[in-house]
Amino acid sequence: MKARQANRPPARRHALRAVVALGLMGALAAPAAWAQQKYPDKPIRLVVGYSAGGGVDAVARLLGVRLSAVLGQQVLVENRTGATGLIAADLVAKAPPDGYTLMMGDSALLIAKLLQPKMGIDPLTSFKPVAGAFISPLMIVTGNDFPAKTPAELVTLLKAHPARYSFATSGVGTVQHLGFEMLKQSTGTFVVHVPYRGAAQIVPDVIGGQVPIGVVSATAAMAQAKAGKLRALALMNTAKLEGAEGVAPLADALPGFDVAPRIFVLAPAGTPNEIVQKLSTAVKTVLDTPEAGAAAAAQGTLRAYATPAQLGKDMADETARWKRIIAEQHIVAEGN
């Protein structure tokens, strides 16, 4: 037998080896392909980097329960708090890329890498974009006796009185902070930043006059604005928000101005395209329903579906925008 094999022509021996190699490759690939075809066949974790009851957690649960019905498997929201979402991000980035561990991320993740360049993950390379899901509109609020009542009057006032006014946000490097820094940069004004440890105290302090301007989520502002306790002066994004139809966008005074935190679904880098596409289609199916729209509006968010390719581009564009603002406004993380 060995002698006959040794006497075979070289071309024939090479062809035989190729056939054997292809057979082995096919055998190895078959289980992976089969796994993708029947995906999902067990529960999926949707990891959130914030505590239960917060804004990102609320929309994750809104999405998760409806995804369970579409995918035929439970989508379980898991809270892994700490380091402004980075503990959750690290967990998901290091999870097996099989579609069973996902992250509900937001714009804060993109900013964190810029302010903490030594962190071990990169939002643009450590994950595979699955779907854009929501945006969370931000609102500029003031006390009722504040001199400006419209976006145009606000810009005029800030230009006329450099450094007279201050603005409060939920912390250095938040979208609220960087969004107002964009306003300052685009108008050539100087307004003092007052960072709070979270947003809970900003609205009461604006009402009480401790700080003249606050940048908060629309949800946090509208109940008090409707009660006449403060003025909802401007939305920082351009899309209309149910319940805030009378609040003018900042773009009325600054054409093109559009800032709002994005909320999106990510998978570990290396997740097969077929699984990513199935998940993305499921997210779109959920978001297309009127029920999801009403539930999102109740949380003060807007549906904003994006395909994996569009989400990847949006994340890269947003990162570049924040990078520019951080550099030009000389913003550094607290403690650095």
N, C-alpha and C positions, 0 to 999 in steps of 0.2 A: 504493500500500500504506500509506504513512504517513498519507495523508488519511483512508482508511477507518478506520485505528486511532484517529485523533484524534476521529472522529465517533462512536465507540462510547460508549454510555451509561456514566457513572461507575461504577455498580454492577458492570457487566460487566467493565470494566477492572480493578477491585479484585479481582474473583473470579479473573480470569486471573492476576494477580500472585500471589495466594494459592496457586494451583495450582502455579505455577512455583517459588515459595518452598518449598512442601512437598516438591516433587520434588527440589530441591537438598538440603534437609535429609535426606531419605531416602537420597540418594546418599552424603552424608557419613557418615551413621550406619551404613550397611550394612557397611563394612569393620570397624568396631569391634564390631558385633553378631556378625559372622562370626568375628572373632578370639576373642570370648568363648565362642562355641559350640564351637570346636575346642581351647580351652585345656585342658591345656597341650600345646604342640607343640614344645617345646624344654626343655632342662634348667632346673631351678629352683635358685637359690642360697638356702641357709638360713644366714644370717650369725650368728655367735656372737661376742660381745665378749670372750671369755676364751680362754686358751690351750688347746691340745689336751690331753686327759687330765683336765681339770677336770670338776666335777659337771655344769654346764650343757652343756659340750661332749659329755659322755658320753651324756646323754639326747637331745641334738640328733641325734647319730649313730644312736642307738637308733630314734628317730622317722624320721629321714631315709631310712634304708635300707628301711624298711617302707612309707613314703609312696611311694617310687619304684615299688614293686610295685602299689600301689593306683592311682596316677595314670598309670602307663604312661610316665613320663619320670623321668630321674634327678633326685634331690634331693641336691644337693652341699653338704655342710657346709663353710663357709668361715670361718676364724678371723681376725678383725680385732681384735687386742688393743690395749689402751691406754685410759687415763682411765676405768678401772672400767666398761668397756663403752660409753662414750659415743662413741668413734670409730666403732664398729660401728653404733650407733644413728643417728648423723649420716649415715652412708653409706646406710642403708636409708631413712631419712626423705626423703632427696633423690633416691632412685632413681625411675625411671619407675613409676607406679602400675598396672602391668600384670600383677602376680601372679608375676613371675619373680625378684623379690628380696624375701625375707622375713627376719624376724629372730626368733631364739629369745631372747626377753627374760626378765628375772626381776624380782623385787621391788626389787632394787638400782637399777634404772632409775627407778622411781617415787620412791625416796628421794633420788636424785642431784639431781633438779630442785628438791627442797625445800632441800637444803643448798648447792646451787650455782644460785641463781635466775637467774644471767646466762647459763647455758648456752643454746645456740641452739635447742634442741628442747624440746617439751613432750610427755611420753609420752601425755597424754590428748587431744592435738589433732594431733600430727604423724604419728600412726599410725592405722590401722584395725584394731581387734581381730579376730583370726581364730579363735583357739581357746585356751582354757585346756588345759594338757597334764599338768602334774605339780605336786606339792608336794614339798618337800625337808624332812622332819622334822628339828627341832633337839632337842638333848638337853642337859640340865644335868648335868654330871659333877663329881665330887669325889674326893678321895683316900679310901682305905678307912677312914682314922681320923677322917674328918669327923664331927662330932657328930650331924648330921641324916641320917636314912636314908629318909625319905618326904617328899613335897611338903608335907604339913602340918607336919612337924617343921622343915623348912627355913624356912617362913614364921615359925613361932614363934621359931626361933633368930635370924633376922635382925631381928625386932622387938625381941628382948630385948637385942641387942648392936649398936646403931647404929655404923656405921663400923668395926667390928672386922674385917669380912671384905671381900675384894675378889673381883671376877669378871673373867675374861679373855675377850675376843672377838677376832675377826679384824680389828677396826678400828672407828673411830668412824663411826657412821651405817650400819653393817651391820644386817641384820634381827636378827642375834644380839644386837647391842648394844641396839637399840631394843626388842626383845622383853623383855630383862631390865629395861630402864627402865620398861616397862609393869608388870612384876612389882613393881618398887620403888614405882611410883606407886600401884598398887592396894592395896599393903600398908602404905604410909606408912613404908617402911624406907629406910635409907641404906647403900648398898654402893658401894665404890670401884671405878670402871671401870679396867681395865688393858688398853689396846688393843695388840694384837700386829700385826705386819705379815704378815697371813695366818694360817691355822689350823694349820700344820704343827707348830709348837712348843708349842701349848697343851696337848695331851694329855700329852706327856712332862713338861711343867712341873707339871701337876696331879698326875701320878703321883709326881714327885719332891718335891712339897710347896712349890714356888716360888710357886704361886698356889692358893688353896683351892678355887675354883669356876671351872669353864670352861663356856662355851656353844659347842657345836660341832655339826656335822652328826651325825646318828645313825650314818652310815657310819663316820665317824672315831672314834666312841666305842665301838661295840659289840664290835669284836674284842678290845680291851683289857679291856672290862668282862667279857666271857665268859672271858677268861684270868685274871680275878680281880685285875687290876692297878689298877683304879679302880672307882668306884661310878657306875653309871648311875642317877642319882637321880630324874630326871623327864623326860618328853617335854613339849615346849612346845605341841604340837598335840594334838587329841583323837582323830584317826584312829589305829587300831591299825596298827603296822608289823610286817611279818613278820620274825621273828628278835628282836623286842624286845617280845614279848607280856607279859613280866613287868615291864616298866617302866611305872610309873604316870604318867598325865598330870598336869600341873600343875593342870589343871581340877579334880582331886579336892580340892584345897585352895582353889582360886580358881575357882568355877563360871563357866563361859563363857569362860575364858581359852583362846585358840586362836591361836597364832602359828606360821607356817611360811612360808618363802619360796615364792612362786608362780613357776612357769616356764610361759611362754606363747608363742604364735606371733602376730607382728604383721606387717602389711603397710603400705606407705606410705599416707598419707591420700589419698583419691581413688580407691583401687582399687575397681573395679566390684563391686557387691553379689553378682552372679552368680559371680564368681571367688572372692570371699571365702567364699561359702556352699559352693562345691565343695571348696575347701581344708579348710574346717571339717569337712565331712562325711567327708573322707578321714582327717583326724586322728582323728575319733571311730571310724571303722572300724578303724584301727590299734589304738587304745587299748582297744577292746572285746575284743581277742583275748587269750586266756590267755597266749600267748607274750609279748606285750608286758607283761602284768602281772608275769610272772616276771622278765623282763629289767629292768624298772623296779625291782623289789624287790632285785635283785642290785646295783643302783646306789644303794640306800638311798633310793629315791623312791617315791611313791605316784601312781598314775594319778588325774587330777583333771580330766576333760574339762569344758569350759564352752563354751557357744555364743558366737558373737560378741557378742550382746546381753548375756549374763550376764557375760562377761569384761570388757566395758566397764564394767558396774556394779561388778564386783569391783575393778577397777583404781581407779575413782573412790573407792569406799569405803575401800580400803586407803590411798590417798594421803591422804584426810582423816584417817584414824587416825594415820598417821605424822606428819602436819603438827601434829596436836594434841600428840603426845608430844614432838616436837622443840621446840615452843614452851614447853610446860609444864615440861619438864626442862632447858630452856636449853642445848640441844645445838647446837654449831657444828662445822662441818667443820674437820678438821686444816689448819692453815696460814692459817685465816681470823682 
